[in-house]
Amino acid sequence: MWISAIISLIYGFSGGPAEIEGISWATVLLGSTLWLISSVWAMTVIRGVDADKADPKCTKRQSPVCRIAKDDDDDDPMSEIKNLTQ
């Protein structure tokens, strides 16, 4: 997404899709908006990775992902397929 933001900014400063003289402010605004969205998205992902590294067993977090219980008696998910192919 950030690549499209950079391309939109460059394209906007060179006239945009209307090929006007000077700067196409609508295209620059679109590029800035895409850049903002991709920055917020990246920060959210980085926070999630940091939280996972700090507490990999989910002992202190209350997120919905941490509340999913894993059964210890779960089989290998591929076991049914392996049984069908043998």
LONU-656408 format. One record per residue (C-alpha): residue in one letter; residue number from 1; y, x, z. Coordinates in nm, 3 decimals, decimal comma. Example, Ala and Ser with C-alpha at 12.3 -4.5 7.8 and 13.67 -1.06 7.14 Angstrom:
BEGIN
type; seq; Y; X; Z
A; 1; -0,450; 1,230; 0,780
S; 2; -0,106; 1,367; 0,714
//
This chain:
BEGIN
type; seq; Y; X; Z
M; 1; 0,000; 0,000; 0,000
W; 2; 0,239; 0,283; 0,077
I; 3; 0,187; 0,424; -0,272
S; 4; 0,308; 0,096; -0,423
A; 5; 0,609; 0,112; -0,190
I; 6; 0,699; 0,461; -0,311
I; 7; 0,654; 0,360; -0,675
S; 8; 0,866; 0,050; -0,621
L; 9; 1,144; 0,254; -0,460
I; 10; 1,146; 0,509; -0,743
Y; 11; 1,130; 0,234; -1,004
G; 12; 1,413; 0,044; -0,832
F; 13; 1,640; 0,347; -0,829
S; 14; 1,578; 0,398; -1,199
G; 15; 1,678; 0,045; -1,301
G; 16; 1,380; -0,170; -1,211
P; 17; 1,196; -0,418; -1,434
A; 18; 1,523; -0,552; -1,579
E; 19; 1,613; -0,200; -1,694
I; 20; 1,969; -0,243; -1,572
E; 21; 2,220; 0,037; -1,546
G; 22; 2,205; 0,183; -1,197
I; 23; 1,993; 0,060; -0,909
S; 24; 1,784; -0,258; -0,902
W; 25; 1,840; -0,361; -0,541
A; 26; 1,575; -0,634; -0,551
T; 27; 1,310; -0,378; -0,645
V; 28; 1,434; -0,135; -0,380
L; 29; 1,420; -0,417; -0,123
L; 30; 1,062; -0,494; -0,230
G; 31; 0,968; -0,128; -0,192
S; 32; 1,131; -0,111; 0,151
T; 33; 0,947; -0,423; 0,262
L; 34; 0,614; -0,283; 0,143
W; 35; 0,691; 0,044; 0,323
L; 36; 0,768; -0,145; 0,646
I; 37; 0,444; -0,347; 0,624
S; 38; 0,234; -0,038; 0,558
S; 39; 0,400; 0,149; 0,847
V; 40; 0,330; -0,131; 1,095
W; 41; -0,026; -0,156; 0,966
A; 42; -0,081; 0,219; 1,008
M; 43; 0,061; 0,215; 1,363
T; 44; -0,168; -0,074; 1,456
V; 45; -0,474; 0,108; 1,321
I; 46; -0,379; 0,431; 1,500
R; 47; -0,338; 0,246; 1,831
G; 48; -0,680; 0,088; 1,787
V; 49; -0,842; 0,423; 1,714
D; 50; -0,673; 0,580; 2,017
A; 51; -0,792; 0,292; 2,236
D; 52; -1,147; 0,332; 2,103
K; 53; -1,144; 0,705; 2,174
A; 54; -1,003; 0,657; 2,525
D; 55; -1,256; 0,390; 2,625
P; 56; -1,556; 0,389; 2,386
K; 57; -1,770; 0,171; 2,617
C; 58; -1,500; -0,102; 2,644
T; 59; -1,506; -0,094; 3,025
K; 60; -1,133; -0,152; 3,074
R; 61; -1,034; -0,350; 2,764
Q; 62; -1,040; -0,727; 2,718
S; 63; -1,018; -0,747; 2,339
P; 64; -1,244; -0,995; 2,157
V; 65; -1,437; -0,707; 2,000
C; 66; -1,523; -0,568; 2,343
R; 67; -1,649; -0,906; 2,465
I; 68; -1,928; -0,921; 2,207
A; 69; -2,247; -0,856; 2,396
K; 70; -2,509; -0,634; 2,241
D; 71; -2,868; -0,721; 2,318
D; 72; -3,079; -0,420; 2,395
D; 73; -3,387; -0,587; 2,249
D; 74; -3,232; -0,623; 1,903
D; 75; -3,461; -0,499; 1,631
D; 76; -3,363; -0,276; 1,349
P; 77; -3,161; -0,497; 1,111
M; 78; -3,352; -0,354; 0,818
S; 79; -3,695; -0,422; 0,970
E; 80; -3,734; -0,760; 0,801
I; 81; -3,656; -0,610; 0,464
K; 82; -3,896; -0,321; 0,526
N; 83; -4,171; -0,569; 0,615
L; 84; -4,115; -0,764; 0,293
T; 85; -4,134; -0,456; 0,073
Q; 86; -4,456; -0,319; 0,222
//
